[in-house]
Amino acid sequence: MDKNNKLFRVTAIIMGLIGLFFLVGGFWLVTLNGSWYYLILSWFLLLTALFLWNQDGFAYLIFACILVASGLWSLWEVGLRWWLLVPRLWVWFVIGLILLLPYWRKAISKPITAYFLMFSLLFVAIIGFTSLFFSPDSKQGKIANTVKLDIDLDDVAGADWTAYGGSNAGLHYSSLTQITPDNINQLQEVWRVRTGDMPTSGDPVELTNENTPLKVNNRLYTCTAHGWVLALKPETGETLWKFEPQISLEGAADFRGWAHMTCRGVSYYDADHYLARDAKASAAQRVKASECPRRLYLPTADARLIALNADTGQLCEDFGEHGAVDLKRGLGEFAPGGYYSTSPALITQNLVIVGGHVTDDASTNEPSGVVRAFDIQNGRLIWNWDSGNPEQTTPLPEGKTYTRNSPNVWSIMSADEDLGLIYLPLGNQTPDQYGADRTLASEKYSAGIVALAIDSGKVRWHYQLTHHDLWDMDVPSQPILVDLNTASGMQPAVIQPTKQGSLYVLNRETGQPIIAIDEVAAPQDVIKGDWVSKTQPRSQLNLLPQPLTEQSMWGATPFDQLVCRINFKSLRYEGQYTAPSLQGSLIYPGNVGVMNWGGVAVDPQKQLIFASPNYMAFVSKLVPQEEAAKMSTHASEGQGLQPNKGASYAVELHPFLSFVGFPCQAPSWGDIAGIDLRDANVVWQHPNGTSYDSTPIVHLPFPVGVPAMGGPMITAGGVAFLSGTLDQYIRGYDVTTGQEIWKTRLPAGGQATPMTFAGDDGRQYVVLVVGGHGSFGTKMGDYIIGYALPDQ
């Protein structure tokens, strides 16, 4: 056999194997009532292989039919959507080009058939080229900003950034105007520091660097994943002092309770500021405050709340026991890492108020989700609100235990001191995916927003956002307090972004909806013994994606796309709120959420929202405990086999990915969106971020739209900043159109929310913590970077 014959035989064998793959997979898909395309494709591939074996030019004619038919089928399924066309067509296009190489073409009989293949390749190329000029899934528009409302500048960040969201209103907004769409292209890095806090061998499964620094007291304050606190000179990044809490990492490495370790932020208190507003403050209080007048409050991963002198970094000895309150009191026993506060405490009216993270899906006997208010000076417990015992807010007596396993508040709280209310974003009662044994109190308050009286902790109103949550749709973001200009006049509003995609807009004084909330029908099939709500609340202002279909399955190639289709048809999916099942259910949006702890940014003057919604599907499969006992239970937060000890079922959770690691659902997986609050309208929305740091071997910056973990920040100058995407960039945008107008490369993952402030030198700075994220899988680091316009 000559060399040409051998090459044709090898080519034919490869083509035949491809045909057999699609024959088996295509038949499987058809039995699941899926598309016939792959089965029919397999017949043509096998015919192509047969003619190639014989070096017959009819192979070109048959393969030309494959290209033309695949192009027409792809257009019928997905239209001119470039990223959905690619996995359907590129493999066949490349094979066609190879077959046209002279080495093959000269050795076949009937060479005229090559012209059919050439025309078919041109046909597919025209489809691909034309689709580049269409963006059917993007929405273009411009938010008009001719009317700017008057706002109280004391309620928003300005020269300082005094709380996690800029202020206790959580707007992620600054009144600074120096950086604008016209000059942002001149923004440059002006300083960079490294904290020295990097992952170690004794750490939990995941470190998550999610910190937003504060700028106040002429210092920049930041915390690291291990709870180190640094005070920096704002204009240069020079370290002024550093505090290490020496946290206990007992049990961290073997995951006996730890899921991740993070510090989203510290909280600042200035006694002079608060005492000046408190006419009832005694002389003794004023003297006491002078001993540690400016304080930082640091929650640690070993469940302490530490008070530091913000000037020196020394412990405020009068707080708790030598500067710390033990948050384990009243919680009973739990595994190390099973309870601690990942989010900064809320400082309001001489109180420091703290909630706590509870490990999801570990057992049915986890610590309480109690929220506690301590005296800002001495750490004495003033009140406690336990959603499992909501009426009893007086301090828990010594030796007693808060309600086990009650819904918790792990995210950031907000406060309206004029109304005397704080706003709590509530989680649910674990386990997340099985709710047969939940209490009535849990059912009442879980997965909702609750308004408490600041002085007593008593419930003033509450609104549930997911009924009987079986999807881990705990409320993840800080409630945003803003006055809205409505048809009924100005109304005090609270906006609550959620994982399920709705932005609930309520009157923050009464809890009544300002933007209508509909109770929509929900799928009713559920595991025996559990139940589901007949309806779920959906805001008319939302960033919900379209439901998944077989046509929206994706992959890197036709091979894994076929497998994704088979998996899609094999899983239970009846749209949003499909309940977990033994079969395995597709949860979309998944438990990472459309919006998570990063939340959204709101401009109170222009009445607009800048959001960065994510769209990733997850698979949720209930596993009987006797079967789970035979499986590994080593899991990270939200992925792997979750043990659910004490419940009838463990649960297996994982992203809906192809066998090569690409998402099974088509992009975009992460967008940015602009909302005009005056008419509750999504004005523009389009994909954000690239695949640059997600493609193997080489960096391919495909603009597919990737998920972001970390929130946006906007300024009165008309620009927004976002850094949390899977690719390592911080970007700047025009808030009215969403156009990307600036970006710069980061040395690690930037899964944190940027902040901004005015330096003593008159420059506006943008600062970002760049430390990577274990859950997200981005590159770890220990950087803090400052950006500013060139010094004039």
Protein Blocks (a to p, Z undefined) as FASTA:
>chain_A
ZZklmmmmmmmmmmmmmmmmmmmmmmmmmmnopafklmmmmmmmmmmmmmmmnopaklmm
mmmmmmmmmmmmmmmmnopafklmmmmmmmmmmmmmmmmpmklmmmpghkllmmmmmmmm
mmmmmmmmmmmmpcfkbccddddfkbccdddfklpccfbcfbfnopanonopafbfkbcf
klmmmgccfbdcdehiacdfkbcfbdcdfbdcddeehiacdddfkopacdddfknopafb
dcdehiafehklnopopabdcdfbdcdddfklmmmmmmkbcfklmmmmmmmmbccddddf
kopacdddfknopacfkgojehiacfkgonlpadehiaccfbdcddeehiacddddddeh
kbmcdcdfbdcdddfklopafbdcdfklmmlmcccdehiacdehiacdfbdcdddfknop
acddddddddfkbcklccfklmmmgoiaddddfklopafbdcdfbghiakhpacfbdcdd
dddddfkopadddddddfkopacdddfknopafbdcddddddfbdcehiacdfbdcddfb
dcbdcdddfklpgcjbfklmmmmmmmmmmpccebehiacdfkopaddddfkojbdfkopa
ddfklopadddddddddddddddfklmmmpcfbdcehiajdfkgoiabdcdddddddfko
pafbdcdfbdcddddfklopafbdcdeddfklmcghiacddfebpadeddddddfkopac
dfkbmbdcdddddfknopafbdcddfbdcdbcddddddfkopacdddddebjfknopacd
dddcddddddZZ
